[in-house]
Amino acid sequence: MTRRDEWGKRAGGIGFAAAVGALAGAAIAGRRGAPVGAAALAVTEAVARAGQKPGEIPAWWSRVVMSGALAAIGGRLVRARPLTVGVAAGAVAGALGLRPQKVLLGPVVGAAVGAAFRRDARPAVVAASAVVGFRAVSAALFRDPQVDLLAERVAAEDLPFVVPLEARTGYVGTGYVRELAEVIGGKYLADTPDVGIVASLDDLAGDDFDPAAVDPLVREFYEHTTRFGLDITPEWRLWVRPGYLLYRTFVARPLGQANVPMNQRETLRGVQSRIDTITPDGTDLIGVRGWIRSYADTDEPIYVGIYTTYRHDSRGYVSVGFPVPQGSFTATLIPQPRPGGGLVLTSRSDLPHPGHYLTYIDPETRELTTLAVHGFSEQLDVYTKDGELRAEHAFSLYGMPFLVLHYKMHRKSDA
């Protein structure tokens, strides 16, 4: 980005902040408050951007001021008692915090703030105070960051733990790998026979993991995944069900991605599993492995994951990219041994690479802007029991488990 582009971006940000400030000032103090609010937010934005280093998100205090201003604008649109406004504003702020503890904290702080105002207080003032109060309390209680701007406009090779493959339309779907092949070239093969989500477990060898110790049946599953069918039993925690239903209805299904079954009844529809591949021209080595799962009766996608492996500092890692429009959500997992010859892939590690990353991919330069999502973690445990393959895929949010997918893998009759 040139200096001229940088100045244009900064000026646009300050102009937007001034507009928000004007609306917030008018909501709080009427017409006379508009210029004051515009000036205050413009100065806030200018100071924050002046101190912002490359690859950093805006300063916390400036984000709090902006959220308070937006809350004031929203509060101007409602007519309710201060207690009601405070609870509603706090609940919204808590929900946007994503962390379950923050979801619960938001309405509590909002109620306390709302109760402190007189009945004739302006709703805009109450809403702004509730949101700012919540942000201050949550910052004091939860000091670990939820997300970090890890990198801004960097080359893909600088982030080997990110899968830099995005969806180029608003819908991912089961045809994603075929559409990707039309863009990047290479030989596309749908439902590739006798192929695995990894080429070889030997690629994952490291100081803490010896592939030779893995049970042959577990190894076969990873290296020849398409030989096996899967039965899934989802186990959702009750506290996450309402939020997931909203996410599924308004995000997952329209997007054609990350549409996990809600209960076992849905899995009885049948689950199809296949791996589509792309082999670059001039080589016999598969370059892209897309593991696609969908409901058997409608081919409605459950998820589309691009599986890759790479090595760093004498260790092997698995990175799974889930394409989204203009970006990718990547889970990078480190292999660990399990007693009895099983294999654990987990993002729970003190090493720098394992974790979850949300990335925007510039369509022209292919540069990556990546957020590290610290609060999300997962662990896939594959093992044998009484000679049969089993797996548990566990997910948690800020230390609170919310989903376990129980798998039974069985060899297909034609394998």
C-alpha positions in Angstrom: 0.0 0.0 0.0 1.4 3.4 -1.0 1.7 6.4 1.3 -1.1 8.1 -0.7 -3.4 5.1 -0.2 -2.5 5.0 3.5 -3.5 8.7 3.9 -6.7 8.1 2.0 -7.6 5.2 4.2 -6.9 7.2 7.3 -8.9 10.2 6.1 -11.8 7.8 5.3 -11.7 6.3 8.8 -11.7 9.8 10.4 -14.6 10.9 8.2 -16.6 7.9 9.1 -15.9 8.4 12.8 -17.0 12.0 12.6 -20.3 11.0 11.0 -20.9 8.4 13.7 -20.0 11.0 16.3 -22.4 13.6 14.9 -25.3 11.1 15.0 -24.4 10.0 18.5 -24.0 13.6 19.7 -27.4 14.5 18.3 -29.0 11.4 20.0 -27.6 12.4 23.4 -27.9 16.2 23.4 -30.0 17.2 20.3 -28.7 19.3 17.4 -26.2 21.2 19.5 -24.6 17.8 20.4 -23.9 16.9 16.8 -20.8 19.0 16.2 -19.4 18.2 19.6 -19.9 14.5 18.9 -18.4 14.7 15.4 -15.3 16.5 16.7 -14.8 14.1 19.6 -15.0 11.0 17.5 -12.8 12.5 14.8 -10.1 13.3 17.3 -10.4 9.9 18.9 -10.0 8.2 15.5 -7.1 10.4 14.5 -5.2 9.8 17.8 -5.8 6.1 17.7 -4.6 5.8 14.1 -1.5 7.9 14.8 -0.5 5.4 17.5 -1.5 2.3 15.6 1.4 0.1 14.5 1.3 -2.1 11.3 -0.5 -5.3 12.0 -2.3 -3.9 15.1 -6.0 -3.4 15.6 -7.1 0.1 16.9 -6.5 0.9 20.5 -8.9 -0.6 23.0 -10.0 2.8 24.3 -10.9 4.0 20.8 -13.0 0.9 20.2 -14.9 1.5 23.4 -15.6 5.1 22.4 -16.9 3.9 19.0 -19.1 1.2 20.5 -20.6 3.7 23.0 -21.4 6.1 20.1 -23.1 3.3 18.1 -25.1 2.3 21.2 -26.2 5.9 21.6 -27.5 5.9 18.0 -29.3 2.7 18.6 -30.8 4.0 21.9 -32.2 7.0 20.1 -34.5 4.6 18.2 -36.2 3.1 21.2 -38.6 4.4 23.9 -38.4 2.4 27.1 -37.5 2.8 30.8 -33.8 3.1 31.7 -33.7 -0.4 33.2 -35.0 -2.0 30.0 -32.7 0.0 27.8 -29.7 -0.9 30.0 -30.5 -4.6 30.0 -31.0 -4.7 26.2 -27.9 -2.7 25.4 -25.8 -4.8 27.8 -27.2 -8.0 26.3 -26.3 -7.0 22.8 -22.8 -6.0 23.8 -22.4 -9.3 25.7 -23.6 -11.3 22.7 -21.1 -9.6 20.4 -18.3 -10.5 22.8 -19.0 -14.2 21.9 -17.4 -15.5 25.1 -20.2 -17.3 27.1 -19.2 -15.6 30.2 -19.5 -12.2 28.5 -23.0 -13.2 27.1 -24.1 -13.6 30.7 -22.3 -10.6 32.0 -23.7 -8.1 29.5 -27.3 -7.9 30.7 -26.2 -7.9 34.4 -24.0 -4.9 33.9 -26.7 -3.3 31.7 -29.3 -3.8 34.5 -26.9 -2.2 37.0 -26.3 0.8 34.8 -30.0 1.2 33.9 -31.1 1.1 37.5 -28.7 4.0 38.3 -30.6 6.4 36.0 -33.7 8.4 36.6 -36.9 7.5 34.8 -36.7 10.5 32.5 -33.1 9.8 31.3 -32.5 9.8 27.5 -32.4 6.2 26.2 -29.3 7.1 24.1 -27.4 8.1 27.2 -28.4 4.9 29.1 -27.5 2.7 26.1 -24.1 4.3 25.6 -23.4 4.1 29.4 -24.4 0.4 29.5 -22.1 -0.5 26.6 -19.1 1.5 27.8 -19.7 0.1 31.4 -19.8 -3.4 30.1 -16.7 -3.0 28.0 -14.8 -1.6 31.0 -15.9 -4.4 33.4 -15.3 -7.2 30.9 -11.8 -5.8 30.1 -11.0 -5.9 33.9 -12.3 -9.5 34.2 -11.1 -11.1 31.0 -7.6 -10.0 30.2 -6.8 -12.5 27.5 -7.6 -11.2 24.0 -10.4 -12.8 22.1 -8.8 -12.1 18.7 -5.5 -10.6 17.5 -4.7 -9.1 14.2 -1.9 -11.5 13.5 -0.9 -10.1 10.1 -2.0 -7.5 7.6 -1.5 -7.8 3.8 1.3 -10.4 3.9 2.3 -13.1 1.4 0.8 -16.5 1.9 4.2 -18.1 2.4 4.6 -16.0 5.6 1.7 -17.8 7.2 2.2 -21.5 6.5 -0.5 -22.4 9.1 -3.2 -20.6 7.0 -4.9 -22.3 4.1 -5.2 -19.4 1.6 -8.2 -20.7 -0.4 -11.4 -18.7 -0.4 -14.9 -19.0 -1.8 -15.3 -16.6 -4.8 -19.0 -16.5 -4.5 -21.5 -16.1 -1.6 -22.1 -19.9 -1.5 -19.5 -22.6 -0.8 -21.4 -25.8 -1.4 -20.4 -29.3 -2.5 -19.1 -28.1 -5.8 -16.4 -25.9 -4.3 -13.4 -28.0 -5.3 -14.6 -28.3 -8.9 -15.1 -24.5 -9.1 -11.6 -24.0 -7.5 -10.0 -26.2 -10.2 -11.5 -23.9 -12.9 -9.6 -21.0 -11.2 -6.3 -22.5 -10.3 -6.1 -25.1 -13.1 -4.9 -28.7 -12.7 -6.7 -32.0 -13.0 -9.9 -32.2 -11.1 -11.3 -35.5 -9.9 -14.6 -35.8 -8.1 -15.0 -38.5 -5.4 -11.4 -39.7 -5.9 -11.1 -43.4 -5.1 -8.9 -44.8 -2.4 -7.5 -41.4 -1.2 -7.0 -40.0 2.3 -7.2 -36.6 3.9 -3.4 -36.8 4.2 -0.9 -38.3 1.9 1.1 -40.1 4.6 1.2 -39.9 8.4 5.0 -39.9 8.0 4.6 -36.2 7.0 3.5 -35.5 10.6 6.5 -37.0 12.3 8.1 -34.9 15.0 9.8 -34.9 18.4 6.6 -35.7 20.2 4.9 -37.9 17.6 6.1 -41.2 16.0 3.9 -42.3 13.1 5.2 -45.9 13.5 3.4 -46.2 16.8 0.0 -45.5 15.3 -2.4 -48.5 15.0 -2.5 -49.7 11.3 -6.3 -49.2 11.2 -6.0 -45.6 12.3 -3.3 -45.0 9.8 -5.4 -46.5 7.1 -8.3 -44.2 7.9 -6.1 -41.1 7.5 -4.3 -42.2 4.4 -7.3 -44.0 2.7 -10.3 -42.1 4.2 -12.6 -42.9 1.3 -12.5 -46.6 2.2 -14.6 -45.8 5.2 -18.2 -44.7 5.8 -19.0 -42.6 8.9 -21.9 -42.6 11.4 -22.2 -39.3 13.3 -23.8 -38.7 16.7 -23.7 -35.0 17.7 -23.8 -34.0 21.4 -24.5 -30.3 21.9 -24.5 -28.6 25.2 -27.8 -27.1 26.1 -26.5 -23.5 26.6 -25.3 -23.3 23.0 -28.3 -24.7 21.2 -30.3 -21.4 20.8 -27.3 -19.5 19.4 -26.4 -22.4 17.1 -30.0 -22.5 15.7 -29.8 -18.8 14.8 -26.3 -19.2 13.3 -27.4 -22.3 11.3 -30.6 -20.6 10.0 -29.1 -17.3 9.0 -25.4 -18.1 8.3 -24.5 -21.8 7.7 -27.3 -22.9 5.4 -27.3 -19.8 3.2 -23.5 -20.0 3.1 -23.3 -23.8 2.4 -20.6 -24.3 4.9 -20.3 -25.5 8.6 -23.8 -26.8 8.8 -23.3 -29.4 11.6 -26.3 -31.8 12.4 -28.3 -30.6 15.4 -29.3 -34.0 16.6 -29.1 -37.7 15.8 -32.4 -37.6 14.0 -30.9 -35.5 11.3 -28.0 -37.9 10.8 -30.4 -40.7 10.2 -31.0 -39.0 6.8 -27.6 -40.4 5.9 -24.3 -38.6 5.5 -22.3 -38.8 2.3 -18.5 -38.4 2.5 -16.2 -37.9 -0.4 -12.8 -36.4 -1.2 -12.5 -34.3 -4.4 -8.9 -33.6 -5.5 -6.9 -31.3 -7.8 -3.6 -32.5 -9.2 -1.4 -29.7 -10.6 -0.3 -30.0 -14.2 3.0 -31.7 -14.7 2.9 -33.8 -11.5 1.2 -36.9 -10.1 1.1 -35.5 -6.6 -2.3 -34.3 -5.3 -2.2 -30.6 -4.6 -5.7 -30.0 -3.1 -7.7 -32.5 -1.0 -11.3 -31.4 -0.3 -13.2 -33.5 2.2 -16.9 -32.9 1.5 -19.7 -34.1 3.7 -23.3 -33.7 2.9 -26.8 -35.1 3.7 -27.5 -38.1 1.5 -31.1 -37.3 0.7 -30.5 -33.7 -0.5 -26.7 -33.3 -0.9 -27.1 -30.2 1.3 -23.5 -29.5 2.5 -22.5 -30.2 6.1 -19.0 -28.9 5.6 -16.3 -28.5 3.0 -12.7 -28.7 4.4 -9.4 -28.4 2.5 -6.8 -30.6 4.2 -3.1 -29.8 4.0 0.0 -30.7 5.9 3.3 -28.8 6.3 6.4 -29.0 8.4 8.0 -26.3 10.7 10.8 -26.7 13.2 11.1 -30.5 12.7 7.3 -31.0 13.4 4.5 -31.8 11.1 1.1 -30.1 11.3 -2.4 -30.5 9.8 -4.1 -27.4 8.6 -7.8 -27.6 7.6 -9.2 -24.6 5.7 -12.9 -24.0 5.5 -13.6 -21.6 2.6 -15.9 -18.7 3.2 -16.6 -15.7 0.8 -13.4 -13.8 0.3 -11.6 -15.7 3.0 -10.9 -18.8 4.9 -11.3 -20.1 8.5 -8.3 -22.4 9.2 -7.8 -24.9 12.0 -4.2 -25.8 12.5 -3.7 -28.9 14.6 -0.6 -30.7 16.0 -0.5 -34.5 16.2 -0.1 -36.3 19.5 0.1 -40.0 20.3 -2.8 -41.7 22.1 -2.3 -44.8 24.3 -3.2 -47.9 22.4 -2.0 -46.6 19.0 -4.6 -43.8 18.5 -3.9 -40.4 17.1 -4.9 -37.0 18.6 -5.0 -33.8 16.5 -5.4 -30.8 18.7 -5.3 -27.0 18.6 -4.6 -26.9 22.3 -0.8 -26.3 22.4 1.7 -23.8 23.7 3.5 -23.9 20.3 2.9 -20.8 18.1 1.3 -22.4 15.1 -1.7 -24.5 16.4 -4.9 -22.5 16.7 -7.7 -21.0 14.6 -7.4 -18.2 12.1 -9.8 -16.1 10.2 -8.3 -14.7 7.0 -9.3 -12.2 4.3 -7.7 -12.9 1.0 -7.2 -9.9 -1.3 -8.6 -11.1 -4.7 -6.0 -9.1 -6.7 -2.7 -9.4 -4.8 -3.5 -12.6 -2.9 -2.2 -11.0 0.2 -3.5 -12.2 3.6 -5.0 -10.3 6.5 -5.4 -12.7 9.4 -7.0 -12.7 12.8 -6.0 -15.3 15.4 -9.1 -16.5 17.2 -7.9 -17.5 20.6 -11.1 -18.5 22.3 -11.9 -21.4 19.9 -10.3 -24.8 20.4 -10.8 -28.3 19.1 -9.5 -31.8 19.5 -10.0 -34.9 17.3 -9.3 -38.2 19.0 -9.2 -41.2 16.6 -8.7 -44.7 18.1 -9.7 -48.4 17.9 -12.1 -50.1 20.3 -12.7 -53.8 20.0 -11.1 -53.8 16.6 -13.4 -51.0 15.3 -12.6 -47.3 14.5 -14.0 -44.6 16.8 -13.5 -40.9 17.1 -14.5 -38.0 19.3 -14.3 -34.5 17.8 -14.6 -32.0 20.7 -15.0 -28.2 20.5 -14.9 -25.6 23.2 -15.3 -21.8 23.4 -13.2 -20.0 26.0 -12.7 -23.2 27.9 -16.4 -24.2 27.9 -17.2 -27.4 25.9 -20.1 -26.9 23.6 -20.0 -29.8 21.1 -18.7 -33.3 20.7 -19.2 -35.3 17.5 -19.0 -39.0 18.1 -18.0 -41.0 15.0 -18.1 -44.7 14.2 -16.1 -45.5 11.1 -16.9 -48.7 9.1 -15.2 -50.1 6.0 -17.3 -49.8 2.9 -18.4 -53.0 1.3 -16.6 -52.2 -1.9 -13.4 -51.1 -0.2 
